[in-house]
Structures are given as structure tokens and as C-alpha cells.
Amino acid sequence: MSENVRDSQAPHGILETVIYCDNLVAAREFYEQVVGLPVVSVEPGRHVFFQVGPGMLLVFNAKATENSTVRIGDQLIPRHGSSGASHFAFEILPKQIDLFRKRLVNSQIPLEAEIDWPGGGHSIYCRDPAGNSVEFATRELWFDD
Amino acid sequence: MSENVRDSQAPHGILETVIYCDNLVAAREFYEQVVGLPVVSVEPGRHVFFQVGPGMLLVFNAKATENSTVRIGDQLIPRHGSSGASHFAFEILPKQIDLFRKRLVNSQIPLEAEIDWPGGGHSIYCRDPAGNSVEFATRELWFDD
């Protein structure tokens, strides 16, 4: 990222993307074994956290975070938790498209859709064990750089 | 990002982070005017999309995406949509902490929590118009680089 962007008045990225899965063991197996993300932190029944390049994917059990009373000093960590199928997209390189398609197929995970975007970019969609819509997309979907 | 990371077998980042807001007009006002994100795409009643550094924040009305029948070629874009308070974190620089605290205060948005993490990093939390838990965090919360 250029120094220009880093110095702007806006946030210069997203540090944590969050999804919810009731079954964190199944979520870990999917995101670690199939997607290939390194695990950073595990708290059984509450969360499993992964690194994704320069940011983090946080997977929580909403039952734990909706009623959380975790405090850091005198501050209560704000409560959160949603239900239903959420969505997010991993960024992959064009040369990784075949790799990820193959990994999903080999793990018997249905490819729900595969799209060549009219404006550029390519996406593969599947579901994680909680039913969240997981997309593997190339950067050209949004950016020309 | 180093070429080493880009060439790994894992996704090398998150391209799209998604949240849901019923009131997209209010969501746009918050994320554009208060947070300072550039708007990339608007479809009234369905979505407003923002750029955040090298990625995207997609804000959807779940009522639209849960029953979507949008097709690209012969592919149906997978349906998604969740309800409840979700969570994510913007990445800000240490020198931007005062800026964002001031912006929230000036916009009369309550600071729900402000945390100095024991291992490093600093976070400010507030709620967006839909009640999602929005965090402004410095990179040191997760990374030593």
C-alpha cells in the first residue's frame, strides 16, 4: 500500500472479518484443512481465529458472544452475534483458481456457483459448515491494479 | 505484502467483508460521512458498497439478498443474509486513534468501549445504525510487524 493511502483520513483496511458458526470444530476443519488458513487462537465453545494474509478471520459461536461478559480492565468487550447465512470473499490470485476449485471438489464440498464477472474477475462460491456463503474471488472483480 | 506470502497455498487476504443493515440510507451516511469511506456502488433497497484500502465493505439489506434471483450468465449469485448484531474491525493507524474518536464524538455516536489490549494495540468500539459492532483497531492488536 502506498504511503499516500496509509496517510489518508479513512481507515486503511479491514483488520477483522467476522462470521458465526455453531459448530466450531467443523468450522476449524473447513477453514484450516480445506481453505488452508493458519489458526491463531482457539477457545473451545467460543471462537477460532485465523490469519488471512494481512488480516484476520474471526469465527465465533454467537451463543457465546451475544451474552459475553469478557472484560479487559474496566471495559466490557461489546456483545455481538448474528444468525443466518452471512457472506464474505477471500482474495485469491488468478493462478490459484484451479487450486481452490480442486481442493473443494476433493473435499466433497459442492461448488454452488462459479462466475466470470463481465467487468473482470472470477469467483467460486461454496458454503462453510454453518451455511455461510464463502467466495473465492480474484482482485480484478473490484480493482484494476 | 511479500511475494512469499502471495505465492502461498492460502488465500492471501479478504477481499469482501459483508454486513447487513435494513436502512441503507442511514448506513451510507454513517460509513461515508462519519467513517470516511468512498462509495463504489449503490442499488437502493439492495446494497451500498464501499472501498476500504485494498478491499471492500459490502452493506446489504438482507431482505433483498436472502431471496435474490440475480443471475450472471447461467449462474445464480448465491443467496445470503443474516440478522442480529454482527461485528468487524477497521484497521487504523496509531496516529488516527484521536481522529476517529473525535469524529464519532462530533457525530454524537456513543463510544461503547475503548480498549488498550494487554499484548499491544488499541481499539475503539461503536455501533452502526443497524446495531452492528464496529471496531477501529490498530494493527498491533494482531501483528508485530
Contacts between the chains, C-beta under 8 A, distances in Angstrom:
chain1	res1	chain2	res2	distance
A	1	B	53	6.4
A	1	B	54	6.4
A	5	B	53	6.3
A	6	B	93	6.7
A	8	B	36	8.0
A	9	B	36	5.3
A	9	B	99	7.0
A	10	B	35	7.1
A	10	B	36	4.2
A	10	B	37	5.8
A	10	B	38	7.5
A	10	B	52	7.4
A	10	B	53	7.8
A	11	B	35	6.7
A	11	B	36	7.5
A	11	B	37	7.4
A	11	B	52	5.9
A	11	B	53	7.0
A	11	B	90	3.6
A	11	B	91	6.0
A	11	B	92	5.2
A	11	B	96	7.7
A	11	B	100	7.9
A	11	B	136	6.7
A	12	B	52	7.8
A	12	B	53	4.3
A	12	B	91	6.1
A	12	B	92	7.2
A	12	B	93	7.0
A	13	B	52	6.0
A	13	B	53	3.6
A	13	B	54	6.1
A	13	B	55	6.4
A	13	B	90	7.4
A	13	B	91	4.3
A	14	B	14	6.7
A	14	B	17	4.9
A	14	B	52	5.3
A	14	B	53	7.5
A	14	B	55	5.6
A	14	B	57	6.7
A	14	B	88	6.3
A	14	B	89	6.9
A	14	B	90	6.1
A	14	B	91	6.5
A	15	B	89	4.5
A	15	B	90	6.6
A	15	B	91	3.8
A	15	B	135	8.0
A	15	B	137	5.3
A	15	B	139	6.6
A	15	B	141	7.1
A	15	B	142	6.8
A	16	B	87	7.7
A	16	B	88	5.8
A	16	B	89	3.7
A	16	B	135	6.9
A	16	B	137	7.1
A	16	B	142	7.9
A	17	B	14	4.9
A	17	B	17	4.5
A	17	B	88	5.8
A	18	B	86	6.3
A	18	B	87	4.6
A	18	B	88	5.4
A	20	B	82	7.7
A	20	B	86	8.0
A	35	B	10	7.1
A	35	B	11	6.7
A	36	B	8	8.0
A	36	B	9	5.2
A	36	B	10	4.2
A	36	B	11	7.6
A	37	B	10	5.7
A	37	B	11	7.4
A	38	B	10	7.5
A	40	B	142	7.5
A	51	B	142	7.7
A	52	B	10	7.3
A	52	B	11	5.9
A	52	B	12	7.8
A	52	B	13	6.0
A	52	B	14	5.3
A	53	B	1	6.4
A	53	B	5	6.3
A	53	B	10	7.8
A	53	B	11	7.0
A	53	B	12	4.4
A	53	B	13	3.7
A	53	B	14	7.5
A	54	B	1	6.3
A	54	B	13	6.1
A	54	B	143	7.7
A	55	B	13	6.4
A	55	B	14	5.6
A	55	B	91	7.3
A	55	B	142	8.0
A	56	B	142	5.5
A	57	B	14	6.7
A	58	B	87	7.9
A	60	B	87	8.0
A	62	B	84	7.1
A	65	B	87	7.7
A	66	B	84	7.6
A	72	B	115	4.9
A	72	B	116	7.8
A	72	B	117	6.8
A	72	B	118	7.1
A	73	B	115	7.3
A	73	B	116	7.3
A	75	B	113	4.6
A	75	B	114	6.6
A	75	B	115	5.0
A	76	B	113	6.4
A	77	B	113	6.7
A	77	B	115	7.3
A	77	B	125	8.0
A	78	B	87	7.7
A	78	B	112	4.9
A	78	B	113	5.5
A	78	B	125	4.8
A	78	B	127	7.9
A	78	B	133	4.7
A	79	B	85	7.2
A	79	B	133	7.4
A	80	B	84	7.9
A	80	B	85	4.7
A	80	B	86	6.3
A	80	B	87	3.9
A	80	B	132	7.4
A	80	B	133	4.2
A	81	B	84	5.6
A	81	B	85	6.5
A	81	B	86	8.0
A	82	B	20	7.7
A	82	B	82	4.2
A	82	B	83	6.1
A	82	B	84	3.6
A	82	B	85	6.5
A	82	B	86	4.6
A	83	B	82	6.1
A	83	B	83	6.2
A	83	B	84	5.6
A	84	B	62	7.0
A	84	B	66	7.6
A	84	B	80	7.9
A	84	B	81	5.6
A	84	B	82	3.5
A	84	B	83	5.6
A	84	B	84	7.8
A	85	B	79	7.2
A	85	B	80	4.7
A	85	B	81	6.5
A	85	B	82	6.5
A	86	B	18	6.3
A	86	B	20	8.0
A	86	B	80	6.3
A	86	B	81	8.0
A	86	B	82	4.6
A	86	B	86	7.0
A	87	B	16	7.7
A	87	B	18	4.6
A	87	B	58	7.8
A	87	B	60	8.0
A	87	B	65	7.7
A	87	B	78	7.7
A	87	B	80	3.9
A	88	B	14	6.3
A	88	B	16	5.8
A	88	B	17	5.8
A	88	B	18	5.4
A	89	B	14	7.0
A	89	B	15	4.5
A	89	B	16	3.7
A	90	B	11	3.6
A	90	B	13	7.5
A	90	B	14	6.1
A	90	B	15	6.7
A	91	B	11	6.0
A	91	B	12	6.1
A	91	B	13	4.3
A	91	B	14	6.5
A	91	B	15	3.8
A	91	B	55	7.4
A	92	B	11	5.2
A	92	B	12	7.2
A	93	B	6	6.8
A	93	B	12	6.9
A	96	B	11	7.7
A	99	B	9	7.0
A	100	B	11	7.9
A	112	B	78	4.9
A	113	B	75	4.6
A	113	B	76	6.4
A	113	B	77	6.7
A	113	B	78	5.5
A	114	B	75	6.6
A	115	B	72	4.9
A	115	B	73	7.2
A	115	B	75	5.0
A	115	B	77	7.3
A	116	B	72	7.9
A	116	B	73	7.2
A	117	B	72	6.8
A	118	B	72	7.2
A	125	B	77	8.0
A	125	B	78	4.8
A	127	B	78	7.9
A	132	B	80	7.4
A	133	B	78	4.7
A	133	B	79	7.4
A	133	B	80	4.2
A	135	B	16	6.9
A	135	B	78	8.0
A	136	B	11	6.7
A	137	B	15	5.3
A	137	B	16	7.1
A	139	B	15	6.6
A	141	B	15	7.1
A	142	B	15	6.8
A	142	B	16	7.9
A	142	B	40	7.5
A	142	B	51	7.7
A	142	B	55	8.0
A	142	B	56	5.5
A	143	B	54	7.7
